[in-house]
């Protein structure tokens, strides 16, 4: 028998340790539209506020980005994953806020169903205005 390690004698190599991706290691993962000037400004602000780097920000406008759900859905509404649960709309914003110490009170308040329903109502109204706001910011 030679002094070669066992995996070199016809055995398979030991499995490499898995290293979590940034999105897997983060407390919250946020998917955003990197082609939207409004979204870019908002995400830039959230990145500055996220001093603990608890949020993984994923640009779904990039064709190379792997998406956990249909890309059109991710581009149509704001999405985040918190504790393995995919959220959208106001619930996704609340998850992002909970990961940022300065905004955490807003995120905790949104755990109340009435507050979350009110925020979702506002978010749906914002989605109607979003195309016009995007055009204004693109100029």
N, C-alpha and C positions, 0 to 999 in steps of 0.2 A: 504494500500500500504506500502510495506517495504521501508527501507532506502537504498536498493540496487541500484546501478547505473542502468540506463535504459537498457544497453546491457545485464544485468544479468536477466532481466525480460522477456526473450523470444526474445529480440531484438539482432541483431548482434552487435558485438563490433565495435567501430569506426575504420575506416581504419588506419593502422599504417602508419606513415610518411615514404615515400620512401627515402632511402639513396642511392645516386648514387654509383655504384661500382667505383673502381679506373679507369677502362677503360672509364666509362661514364663521370667521373669528369675531366679527362685529356683533354688538348687541342688537343692532337694527340694520337692515339693508334697505336702501331706498333706490328705486328705479326712477330715472328722470329723462326728459326729452332734451338732449344736448343740442338739438337744432332749434330750440325755442329760446329766443332772447329773454323772455320773461322768466322761464324756468332756470336759465343759467344764472340770472341775477339772484333769484331766490336761493338756489343751491349754493352759490358763492357765499351768501350771508350765513346759511346754515353751517357751511364748512368752517367759517370764521368762529361761529359760536360753539362748534363741536371741538372744544380744546382737548377733550379726552380721546378724541378719534374713536368714538363708540359707534359711529355710523359708517357703513360702507356705501358710498354713492356710486351707482352704476348707470352709465349713459346708454340708454337703449336706442338712441339714434344711430349709434355705430353699428354697422352691419356685422361686425365681428363679435358683438356681445351675445353671449348665451342668455336666453330669456327663459324664466321658469314657467311663463304662460305666454299666450299669443302676444307678439310684439305690438299689434294694433291696440290691444287692450291696455298694455302698459303705456302706450303713447296717448291714449284717450283720457285716462284717469290716473291720478297719482297713486302709486303702489308702494308698499313697504312690507317687510317681513319682520315680525317681532316674535321671539321665542318660537320660531318655526311656523308661525301662523301668518299667512298672506292676508294683507289688509288693503283696502282701497279707499279713496276719497278722504273724508274727514278722519276716519279711523286711522288711516295711514299717516296723516299729518300728526295726529295725536301721539302715535308711536314714535315718530321722529322727535317731537317735542319732549317726550319723556326721557329721551336719551341725552338731552341737552340741559344741563343744570339750570340755566337761566329760564328756560321755557318749561321745565318740568311741571310747575303748578298748572299750566294750561293743559298739558297732557294728562295729568291726574284728574283735572276737572272733567275732561272729556270721557272719563270712565263712567260718568253718570249718563245714563241712557238719554235723558232729556237734553242735556248739554250736547251730547254727540249728535242727536237728531237735529238740533238747531244748527250746529256746525255743518252737518251734511246738507241741510237746506241752503245755507249760505254758499257752500261749495258748488252745489248744482247751479245756483244763480251765477257764480263766477265762471263756470264752464261756458255759459252762454256768451259772456263778455270776453273770454280768453282770446278768440281769434282777432278781435279788434285791438286788444291790448298788445298782442304779439306784433301786429302790423305797426302800431305806434312806436314800439320799442325798436323795431327793425330799422326804422328811419334814422 
